[in-house]
Amino acid sequence: MQYSLLKDVTQESRSWRVRVRVTRFSKYNSEDNPPVLFRLDLVLLDEELNYNAIFSMQTS
């Protein structure tokens, strides 16, 4: 199976498959009860081992 490196993934990329390790993550929740997830930030490491990217997912 062919994987893309993180450095090759851009905003213009439509479809890609990556194989990464999540090295760090942070959750940002609301102060509501129960808390609602606002954002999840991930630091990803690909097979080159020298390229990190911060991937941020926001919820609506």
N, C-alpha and C positions, 0 to 999 in steps of 0.2 A: 504494500500500500504506500502511495506517495504522500509525503507530508510537506507542507510549506514551512519555511523558517519564519520566525516572527518578523524579521527585517523585511520580508517580502510581502507581508500583509499590510495593505494600505486602505485608506477610506474608499478608494475606487474599486477595491477588490469585491467581487460579488459572491464568490463561493471559494472556500478554502478549507483545508483540513490541517490542523496543527497537532503536534504531540509535544506537550509541555509538562513541566512540573510547577505546581503552585508553591512558591517559596515563602510567601507572606500574604495575609489577607486582613482586611479591616472591614467591619460592619458599622454602618451609621444608621441608627434607629431614631424614630420619633420619640417624643416623651409621652406619648399617649399610653393609655392602659387598655388593652395590651399594646406593646410597641409595634410599630409598623416599620418594616425595612425600607429605608430611603435609598441607600446606595451600598454597593459591595465593591471594594477595590481589591484587585489581585495583582501581585507581582509574579510574572511568569518567566520561566527559564526554559529555553529550547535546547536542542541537542548540541548546539555550538558552545554551550556553557558560559558564554561571555556576553550574551545579549539579554537584557532584562527589559520588560515592558510593563507599564502599569495599565491594566485593563479595568475600566470602571463601568459598572452597570447601574443605571438608575431605574428606579421603579416609578410608576405613575402615581 
